[in-house]
Amino acid sequence: MVDISFIIVNWNTRDILIDCLNSIYKTVTDIGFEIYVVDNNSTDGSREATKKRFPDVKLIENKTNTGFAHANNQALRIMQGRFAVLLNTDAVLQEGAIKSLLSFMNNSPEAGIAGVQLLNQDGSRQNSIDNFPSPETEILNKSILRFFFPDKYPGKSRIHHNPIEVDSVVGACMMVRKEAMDEVGLFDEDYFIFLEETDWCFRMHKKGWKVYHVPDARVFHLSGHSKKNTPWESQIEYYKSLYKFFRKNRGTVSYLTIRILKPCKIFINLVLNILGNLITLFQNENLRNRLLKYHKLLMWHLLLCPDSMGIQKK
């Protein structure tokens, strides 16, 4: 009997993919599971390494980079488990993490999705939950919102000892109930990468399913190695997804508000980073990288947000 279907989407992250797969076999015991790896046309030997080291893994090989949402859906459509665990390649399961998630889901029939507590390599907590994007969260500083309104905008600074209901979970590792998927549908493939899990959580709530954060389930998260290869391109993809979320879920006024104010915020950040680089004589690498990022983002907006910019879908 298959309780859990692990689904991992990979794009040129061979070494950490191997670590991720090893963590499944090492920590998941006494639970029936299957593993799908959906490879989005990697060129770093990921597919060959998976076949050689993990012959039981069901490998789906795409001829192009079809995006995160589409790739996950390929496996979600054919999975055999009662639950899916969507796992990023940069996630490493800790002992008991999946057992805690499965126990919670078995005892919480109203839960459609459950997420984990993500950890940095040094064991410190990462933000593992998030609010649905709104004009306030996108224009104002999230840290300020979390400080003044911790119940409405929960963050990593607040330690939770028991599962809590949340808007959305960070999708590096989350368990999803098959029954909820059948009712709500799969990922919206209009999202190439970013916010597809946020949109999914939003749709779960609309159908009456609940989303939870389970702090006892702990997973190391190396924070987006594939995105680090394309830093400003990834930022453009994030904005594409953000605008899609607002257009789809937040109404015309909120959508137009964010389309006007976001470029203004980017321009202000660009000016501040120019000043910072001048003061430091362009010797600070982080400031130089931020300057490039804000310059590329502003240019993309001035060019009316063309689909041709961002991560190349090849």
Helices and strands as residue ranges (DSSP letters): E 4-10, H 14-27, E 33-40, H 46-53, E 58-62, H 68-76, E 83-87, E 91-93, H 97-106, E 111-119, E 129-130, H 135-139, H 142-148, E 164-165, E 168-169, E 173-177, H 178-184, H 196-206, E 210-221, H 225-228, H 231-249, H 251-279, H 285-302
